Amino acid sequence: MKKGDFEIGPCWTDPNHRGKNLYPCTLKKIIEDYKDHAKNIYIFTEKNNKSSLSGILKAGFVFWKSGQKKGLFRSYMVDNEND
């Protein structure tokens, strides 16, 4: 990420409220509120978290690349290969 970029996360939805479209609606609201202040807005999720990925795509994000958490602070690192 570069200066002026924003990252959303981590996110979690209470199990009693899942499946109600809260996650994508919340992401859309964040994007709307910050679109004029950020060059780019990123969000990261685990590769196998299908429900999170579904909500992220519903909110209008575009899949860019895969990666994984690494290091002491569990930072996301983008894989070099094209996924």
GUZAVO-470315 format. One record per residue (C-alpha): residue number from 1; residue in three letters; x, y, z. Coordinates in Angstrom, 1 decimal, padded with zeros to 4 digits. Example, Ala and Ser with C-alpha at 12.3 -4.5 7.8 and 13.67 -1.06 7.14 Angstrom:
! GUZAVO-470315
    k    r    east   north      up
    1  ala   012.3  -004.5   007.8
    2  ser   013.7  -001.1   007.1
! end
This chain:
! GUZAVO-470315
    k    r    east   north      up
    1  met   000.0   000.0   000.0
    2  lys   001.1   003.6  -000.6
    3  lys   000.6   006.8   001.3
    4  gly  -003.0   007.9   000.9
    5  asp  -004.4   004.3   000.5
    6  phe  -006.9   003.0   003.1
    7  glu  -007.4  -000.5   004.4
    8  ile  -010.6  -001.8   005.8
    9  gly  -010.4  -004.5   008.4
   10  pro  -010.4  -006.8   010.2
   11  cys  -014.2  -007.3   010.1
   12  trp  -016.5  -009.7   011.8
   13  thr  -020.3  -010.3   011.8
   14  asp  -022.1  -011.7   014.9
   15  pro  -023.3  -015.2   013.9
   16  asn  -026.9  -014.2   014.9
   17  his  -026.9  -011.5   012.2
   18  arg  -025.1  -013.3   009.3
   19  gly  -026.9  -013.7   006.0
   20  lys  -028.6  -010.3   006.3
   21  asn  -026.4  -008.4   003.9
   22  leu  -024.9  -006.3   006.8
   23  tyr  -021.3  -006.8   005.8
   24  pro  -021.6  -005.7   002.1
   25  cys  -023.8  -002.8   003.2
   26  thr  -021.4  -001.7   005.8
   27  leu  -018.5  -001.9   003.3
   28  lys  -020.4   000.2   000.8
   29  lys  -021.0   002.9   003.4
   30  ile  -017.3   003.0   004.4
   31  ile  -016.4   003.2   000.7
   32  glu  -018.9   006.0   000.1
   33  asp  -017.7   008.0   003.2
   34  tyr  -014.0   007.7   002.4
   35  lys  -013.8   007.6  -001.4
   36  asp  -012.8   011.3  -001.6
   37  his  -010.1   010.9   001.0
   38  ala  -008.3   007.8  -000.2
   39  lys  -006.4   007.1  -003.4
   40  asn  -007.3   003.4  -003.1
   41  ile  -009.3   001.4  -000.6
   42  tyr  -008.2  -002.2   000.1
   43  ile  -009.7  -005.0   002.1
   44  phe  -008.0  -008.4   002.8
   45  thr  -009.5  -011.8   003.7
   46  glu  -008.3  -015.3   004.0
   47  lys  -008.3  -017.3   000.7
   48  asn  -010.8  -019.9   002.0
   49  asn  -013.2  -017.5   003.7
   50  lys  -015.9  -017.7   001.1
   51  ser  -018.5  -015.8   003.0
   52  ser  -016.2  -012.9   003.6
   53  leu  -015.1  -012.9  -000.1
   54  ser  -018.7  -013.0  -001.2
   55  gly  -019.6  -009.9   000.9
   56  ile  -016.5  -008.1  -000.3
   57  leu  -017.4  -008.7  -003.9
   58  lys  -021.1  -007.7  -003.3
   59  ala  -019.8  -004.4  -001.9
   60  gly  -018.1  -003.6  -005.2
   61  phe  -014.5  -004.6  -004.6
   62  val  -012.6  -006.3  -007.4
   63  phe  -010.4  -009.3  -006.7
   64  trp  -006.7  -008.3  -007.3
   65  lys  -004.4  -011.0  -005.9
   66  ser  -004.0  -013.7  -003.4
   67  gly  -001.6  -013.6  -000.5
   68  gln  -001.1  -014.8   003.0
   69  lys  -000.5  -013.6   006.6
   70  lys   003.1  -013.6   007.5
   71  gly   005.4  -012.4   010.2
   72  leu   005.2  -011.3   013.8
   73  phe   002.3  -008.9   013.2
   74  arg   000.5  -011.2   010.9
   75  ser   000.7  -008.8   007.9
   76  tyr  -000.8  -009.7   004.6
   77  met   001.8  -010.3   001.9
   78  val   000.7  -010.5  -001.7
   79  asp   001.9  -013.6  -003.6
   80  asn   004.2  -012.9  -006.5
   81  glu   002.4  -015.3  -008.8
   82  asn  -000.7  -014.3  -010.7
   83  asp  -003.8  -015.9  -009.2
! end
